[in-house]
Amino acid sequence: MNRKFALSTWFLVLVSLAWAPSSFAVSAEALARGIPSLAPMLETVTPAVVNIRVSKAIPTSSRYFFQGERVPEELRRFLPDTPESQNRNRRPFSVGAGSGVIIDADEGFIVTNHHVVEGASSITVQLHDGRALEAEMVGSDANTDVALLQVAADNLTDIELAEIDSVQVGDFVVAIGNPFGIGQTVTSGIVSALGRTGLNNANYEDFIQTDAAINVGNSGGALVDMEGRLIGINSAIISGDGGNNGIGFAVPVDMVAAVTAHLERDGEVRRGMLGVTITSLTPDVQSALNLNIASGALVTSVLEGGAAERAGIQVSDVIVELNGEVIESGRDLRNRVGLLRRDQEIELLLYREGESLSVQAVIGDESGVASAADSRPAASGGFRGARLRNLQAQDEVTASEGIMVAAVEPQSRAFSAGLRAGDVIVEVNRQQVADVDQFNSEVADSGRFTAITVLRDDRELLLLVP
């Protein structure tokens, strides 16, 4: 070997070892060979990751057949008691495999995915040391894909939870699980993205994306940082054939902790609701409403009698903080509120009419529905599809000034944005309008979006019409 090349090689090895975090431990043997290793870290972490085996009953009406014909109920007792008849009368089961992570060794709590244990008639947990234990379902939440199990055993090893704020795109991570049921497997990669959403818009999503290989059976396993701390629970992949394509998703540890606290306390997540409909504050919305704030959740309607109305929240308010934490988008607010306890008091920082103000709210139950509206426009272009007229004396409305929506074409942009016949338009881009001429003038000055405030059943709504 060329002496210059050898020195360069050793320099690179020394630099890499000097750069590595202290927990990126190196065994004596590996150090002698100049090779860093994850083995010491994994030695302390892998005992906290378990294999899960689930049995699920298969509902079927085809268990009682004789020579291809279904046996009537009243005749089944006359069938011979043979191994064949016993097998025929036994309820069939399917068996699935997944992974889990011990988060509390003293209590025997294990976190996994909801979809791993959904509908399970029995759950068996196999520990790293080979012990097989029957697990009890404490609770499960489909909307976050998190479930909490409990086992009764001594000498368990749990895992340390990371602070989610410490996780950054580009961090090295390790995925540990039971892919394809073959046994515990370790793969490595980096954090590819944070805050991923859109896999299922009905769910509460804030995924960590990683290129560490995740396959079927890894669900419920651990995604850990280089210090061996849990940063997420592996949950989903994007794949055309069911295999790893380098796009895996994990439920972040802060969401896992919040959900498991609900499950431990109540056996379910009793979601709190604020009583507003919201959308994200995009650049187009900022322009339409002439706002100079960068992020937040725009209130488009307030539920009558809900927590938001009682707190004084109004249509067109922008919620920018919850309990001192910045709200990035409508979905961010929905995720945070959905994991709060009912009757919990919160502080919201609002932006209204160019000024900020703080309000106190008490989270309500499911009657105070809070949902994230879809902020994507139905199409590009101006305001079309609605037929408007000035208010008339016979109109039974509470507004003294405004524009009556006489009709809306079902396939129009206005209809897609939520405008309906009978609505009374009172503001355009937060400017009051008294007649159709003034409305047309305000619309002509709009950018991509026109923000329209309407009265419907004596309630204000904010609609964004492309």
C-alpha positions in Angstrom: 0.0 0.0 0.0 1.2 3.5 -0.8 2.4 5.3 2.4 0.6 8.5 1.5 -2.7 6.5 0.8 -2.3 4.6 4.1 -1.9 7.9 6.1 -4.9 9.4 4.3 -7.0 6.3 5.2 -6.0 6.5 8.9 -6.8 10.2 8.9 -10.3 9.6 7.6 -10.9 6.9 10.2 -9.7 9.1 13.0 -11.8 12.0 11.8 -14.9 9.8 11.6 -14.3 8.5 15.1 -13.7 12.0 16.5 -16.9 13.2 14.8 -19.0 10.4 16.1 -21.2 11.1 19.2 -19.9 9.6 22.4 -22.7 7.0 22.3 -21.5 5.8 18.9 -19.4 3.3 20.8 -16.6 1.3 19.3 -15.6 -2.1 20.5 -11.9 -2.9 21.1 -11.8 -5.4 18.3 -13.5 -3.0 15.9 -11.2 -0.2 17.0 -8.2 -2.4 16.3 -9.5 -2.8 12.8 -10.3 0.9 12.5 -14.0 0.2 12.0 -16.7 2.0 14.1 -19.7 -0.1 15.2 -23.2 0.3 16.4 -23.1 -3.0 18.3 -22.5 -1.6 21.8 -25.5 0.7 21.5 -27.7 -2.0 20.1 -26.7 -4.4 22.9 -28.5 -2.1 25.3 -31.5 -1.3 23.0 -32.5 -4.5 21.3 -33.8 -6.2 24.5 -36.5 -3.5 24.6 -37.8 -4.5 21.1 -40.1 -7.6 21.0 -41.7 -9.8 18.4 -45.5 -9.9 18.5 -47.6 -12.8 17.2 -51.3 -12.2 16.8 -54.2 -14.7 16.3 -57.4 -13.4 14.8 -60.6 -15.4 14.3 -61.8 -15.5 10.7 -65.6 -15.0 10.5 -67.0 -17.5 8.0 -70.1 -19.4 7.2 -68.4 -22.2 5.3 -67.2 -24.3 8.3 -70.0 -26.9 8.0 -69.8 -28.6 4.7 -70.1 -32.3 3.9 -69.1 -33.5 0.4 -69.3 -30.0 -0.9 -72.8 -29.3 0.5 -73.6 -27.1 3.4 -74.9 -29.1 6.4 -78.1 -27.6 7.9 -77.9 -26.4 11.5 -80.3 -29.1 12.8 -78.3 -31.9 11.3 -74.8 -30.9 12.4 -75.1 -32.9 15.7 -75.5 -36.1 13.7 -72.1 -35.7 11.9 -69.5 -38.3 13.0 -67.1 -37.2 15.7 -64.0 -37.7 13.6 -60.8 -35.6 13.4 -62.2 -34.3 10.1 -65.5 -33.2 11.7 -63.6 -31.7 14.6 -61.4 -29.7 12.2 -64.5 -28.8 10.2 -66.3 -27.4 13.3 -63.3 -25.6 14.7 -63.3 -21.8 14.2 -60.5 -20.9 11.8 -57.8 -18.4 12.7 -55.3 -16.3 10.9 -51.9 -15.6 12.4 -49.9 -12.4 11.9 -46.6 -11.0 13.1 -45.4 -7.6 14.1 -43.1 -5.8 16.5 -43.4 -3.8 19.7 -41.3 -1.7 22.1 -41.2 -2.0 25.9 -41.6 1.6 27.2 -42.1 0.8 31.0 -40.3 -2.3 32.4 -41.9 -2.0 35.8 -45.5 -2.0 34.5 -44.8 -4.3 31.6 -46.1 -1.7 29.1 -45.4 -2.4 25.4 -46.3 0.0 22.6 -47.1 -1.2 19.0 -49.3 -0.3 16.1 -53.1 -0.5 16.2 -53.1 -2.3 12.9 -50.9 -5.0 14.2 -53.3 -6.0 17.0 -56.6 -4.9 15.6 -59.2 -7.6 16.1 -56.8 -9.9 17.9 -58.2 -12.8 19.9 -54.8 -13.5 21.4 -51.5 -11.7 21.5 -48.2 -13.4 22.2 -45.0 -11.4 22.9 -41.7 -13.0 22.4 -38.9 -11.2 24.3 -35.3 -10.9 23.2 -34.2 -13.6 25.7 -36.7 -16.1 24.1 -39.5 -15.9 26.7 -43.0 -16.0 25.2 -45.7 -14.1 27.2 -49.4 -13.6 26.7 -50.2 -9.9 26.4 -53.3 -8.0 27.5 -54.6 -5.2 25.4 -54.7 -2.0 27.5 -56.1 0.1 24.7 -55.7 1.0 21.0 -56.2 4.1 18.9 -56.9 3.7 15.1 -56.5 7.4 14.4 -52.8 7.5 15.4 -52.1 3.8 14.7 -50.9 3.3 18.3 -51.8 0.5 20.7 -50.7 -0.3 24.3 -50.2 -3.8 25.6 -49.2 -5.1 29.0 -47.4 -8.3 30.1 -46.6 -9.7 33.5 -42.9 -10.5 33.7 -39.7 -9.7 35.6 -36.4 -8.6 34.3 -37.8 -6.6 31.4 -35.7 -3.9 29.6 -37.4 -0.7 28.5 -36.1 2.1 26.2 -35.4 5.7 26.8 -37.7 8.2 25.0 -36.0 11.0 23.0 -37.1 14.6 22.9 -38.7 15.0 19.5 -37.3 18.6 19.2 -33.8 17.1 19.1 -34.6 15.1 15.9 -33.5 16.7 12.7 -33.5 15.8 9.0 -30.2 14.1 8.2 -29.8 12.4 11.6 -28.6 8.8 11.5 -31.3 6.4 12.8 -31.7 2.6 13.2 -34.9 0.6 12.7 -35.4 -2.5 14.8 -38.2 -5.0 14.2 -39.4 -8.4 13.0 -39.7 -8.1 9.2 -41.6 -10.9 7.5 -41.6 -12.7 10.9 -38.1 -14.0 10.4 -36.8 -12.6 13.7 -35.3 -9.4 15.1 -33.5 -7.4 12.5 -31.6 -4.1 12.5 -31.4 -1.7 9.6 -30.0 1.8 9.4 -30.5 5.0 7.5 -31.3 8.7 8.1 -34.2 10.9 8.9 -35.5 11.8 5.4 -38.2 14.2 6.4 -40.3 15.4 9.4 -44.0 16.2 9.7 -45.1 14.0 6.8 -48.9 13.8 6.3 -51.4 12.7 3.7 -51.3 8.9 4.1 -54.8 9.0 5.5 -56.3 12.5 5.9 -58.8 11.2 8.4 -56.1 10.3 10.8 -53.8 12.3 13.1 -50.5 12.3 11.2 -47.1 13.8 11.8 -44.8 11.1 10.6 -41.0 10.8 10.7 -39.9 9.6 7.2 -36.8 7.5 7.0 -34.9 5.5 4.4 -33.9 2.8 6.9 -35.3 -0.5 5.5 -38.7 -1.1 6.9 -40.7 -4.1 5.6 -43.9 -6.0 6.5 -43.6 -7.1 10.1 -41.5 -4.1 11.2 -44.8 -2.4 12.1 -44.7 -1.5 15.8 -40.9 -1.7 16.0 -38.5 1.0 17.2 -36.8 3.8 15.3 -33.9 4.9 17.5 -31.2 7.6 17.3 -27.5 7.0 17.7 -27.8 7.3 21.4 -30.3 4.4 21.5 -33.3 6.6 22.3 -36.7 6.0 20.9 -37.7 8.7 18.4 -40.6 6.8 16.7 -42.7 3.7 16.2 -42.4 2.3 12.7 -45.8 2.3 11.1 -46.0 2.4 7.3 -44.2 2.2 4.0 -44.8 3.4 0.5 -44.3 0.4 -1.8 -45.7 -1.0 -5.0 -44.9 -4.6 -4.1 -45.0 -4.7 -0.3 -41.2 -4.4 -0.1 -38.8 -1.7 1.1 -38.4 1.2 -1.3 -36.5 3.5 1.1 -39.7 5.4 2.2 -40.8 4.4 5.6 -42.8 6.3 8.2 -42.8 6.3 12.0 -45.2 7.8 14.5 -43.1 10.4 16.4 -42.3 9.7 20.0 -44.2 12.8 21.4 -47.4 11.6 19.8 -46.8 8.0 21.0 -46.3 9.3 24.6 -49.5 11.4 24.5 -51.6 8.6 23.1 -50.2 5.9 25.5 -51.0 8.3 28.4 -54.6 8.4 27.2 -54.7 4.6 26.8 -53.2 3.9 30.2 -55.7 6.2 31.9 -58.9 5.5 29.9 -58.3 2.5 27.6 -59.0 4.8 24.7 -58.2 8.3 23.4 -61.1 10.6 24.4 -60.2 13.4 22.1 -60.7 16.9 23.0 -62.4 19.3 20.6 -62.1 23.1 20.3 -65.2 23.7 18.2 -63.8 25.4 15.1 -63.2 24.6 11.5 -59.7 25.6 10.4 -57.4 25.8 7.4 -53.7 26.4 7.0 -52.3 29.8 6.5 -50.8 29.5 3.0 -49.2 32.4 1.0 -52.4 32.7 -1.1 -54.6 33.0 2.0 -52.1 35.5 3.5 -52.5 37.7 0.4 -56.2 37.4 0.3 -56.6 38.5 3.9 -53.6 40.9 3.9 -51.9 39.1 6.8 -48.3 39.6 7.7 -47.8 36.5 9.8 -46.0 33.4 8.4 -47.8 30.5 9.9 -50.9 29.5 11.9 -54.4 28.0 11.6 -57.1 30.2 10.1 -60.5 29.9 11.7 -63.2 29.6 9.0 -66.2 28.8 11.3 -67.0 28.6 15.0 -69.4 26.0 16.3 -72.3 27.4 18.3 -71.9 26.6 22.0 -68.5 25.1 21.5 -65.3 25.7 23.5 -64.0 28.2 20.9 -67.2 30.3 21.0 -67.1 30.4 24.8 -63.5 31.5 24.7 -64.4 34.4 22.3 -62.7 33.0 19.2 -64.1 34.5 16.0 -64.1 33.7 12.3 -61.0 35.0 10.5 -58.9 34.7 13.7 -55.5 33.1 13.1 -54.4 30.8 15.9 -50.6 31.1 16.1 -49.7 29.4 19.5 -51.2 26.8 21.8 -49.8 26.8 25.4 -46.8 28.7 24.2 -45.9 26.4 21.3 -46.0 27.7 17.7 -48.8 26.4 15.5 -47.5 25.8 12.0 -50.7 24.8 10.2 -54.3 23.7 10.5 -53.3 20.1 10.7 -50.7 21.0 13.4 -53.5 22.5 15.5 -55.8 19.6 14.9 -53.1 17.1 16.0 -52.3 19.0 19.2 -55.9 19.6 20.2 -56.9 16.0 19.4 -54.4 14.7 22.0 -55.5 17.0 24.8 -57.7 15.9 27.6 -61.3 17.0 27.8 -61.9 19.8 30.2 -58.2 20.7 30.0 -57.7 24.5 30.1 -55.4 25.9 27.4 -54.1 29.2 26.3 -54.3 30.3 22.7 -52.5 33.2 21.1 -54.6 34.7 18.3 -53.9 37.2 15.5 -57.0 39.4 14.9 -57.3 42.6 12.9 -53.5 43.2 12.9 -53.2 42.6 16.7 -52.4 39.7 18.8 -54.4 38.6 21.9 -54.4 35.8 24.3 -57.5 33.8 25.2 -58.2 30.9 27.6 -60.3 28.0 26.4 -61.5 24.7 28.0 -61.3 21.7 25.7 -64.8 20.3 25.0 -66.0 16.8 24.1 -66.9 15.4 20.7 -69.9 17.8 20.4 -67.4 20.6 19.9 -66.0 19.2 16.6 -62.7 20.6 15.4 -61.6 19.6 11.9 -58.9 20.7 9.5 -60.4 22.0 6.2 -58.7 21.1 3.0 -56.8 24.2 2.0 -56.2 23.1 -1.6 -58.2 25.1 -4.2 -60.7 23.1 -6.3 -59.3 24.9 -9.4 -57.4 28.0 -10.5 -59.1 31.2 -11.8 -61.5 33.8 -10.6 -64.8 33.8 -8.8 -67.4 32.0 -10.9 -70.5 29.9 -10.6 -72.6 32.0 -8.2 -75.5 34.2 -9.1 -75.8 37.2 -6.7 -78.2 40.0 -6.0 -78.7 42.9 -3.7 -80.6 42.3 -0.5 -84.3 42.9 -0.7 -86.9 44.0 1.9 -88.5 40.6 1.9 -85.3 38.7 2.6 -85.4 37.2 6.1 -81.8 37.9 7.1 -80.2 39.6 10.1 -77.6 41.5 8.0 -78.4 45.1 7.3 -75.9 45.2 4.4 -74.6 42.4 2.1 -75.1 40.4 -1.0 -77.6 37.5 -1.3 -76.4 34.4 -3.0 -79.4 33.5 -5.2 -78.0 30.3 -6.7 -74.7 28.3 -7.1 -73.8 25.9 -9.9 -73.0 22.5 -8.4 -69.8 22.0 -10.4 -68.5 25.5 -9.9 -65.5 26.8 -8.0 -67.8 28.8 -5.7 -69.7 25.6 -4.8 -66.5 23.7 -4.2 -65.3 26.4 -1.8 -68.5 26.0 0.2 -70.7 28.9 -1.0 -74.5 28.0 -1.0 -77.7 29.5 -2.1 -79.2 31.6 0.7 -75.8 32.7 2.0 -75.4 36.4 2.6 -72.0 37.8 1.7 -71.0 40.6 4.1 -67.3 41.0 3.5 -64.8 40.4 0.7 -61.1 40.2 1.7 -62.3 41.6 5.1 -63.8 44.7 3.4 -67.6 45.2 4.0 -69.7 45.1 0.9 -73.2 46.7 0.6 -74.2 45.8 -3.0 -73.2 43.8 -6.0 -71.3 46.7 -7.6 -69.1 47.0 -4.5 -68.6 43.2 -4.4 -67.5 43.2 -8.1 -65.0 46.0 -7.4 -63.5 44.2 -4.4 -63.3 40.9 -6.3 -61.5 42.6 -9.3 -58.7 43.6 -6.9 -58.3 40.1 -5.5 -55.3 37.9 -6.1 -55.5 34.2 -6.6 -58.0 33.7 -3.7 -61.0 35.8 -2.7 -61.8 35.5 1.0 -65.5 35.8 1.4 -67.3 36.2 4.8 -70.9 34.9 4.7 -73.8 34.7 7.1 -75.6 31.3 7.1 -78.2 30.6 9.7 -77.0 33.6 11.6 -73.5 32.2 11.8 -70.4 33.6 10.2 -68.3 31.5 7.8 -65.1 32.3 6.0 -64.8 30.8 2.5 -61.8 30.9 0.2 -62.9 31.0 -3.4 -60.2 30.5 -6.1 
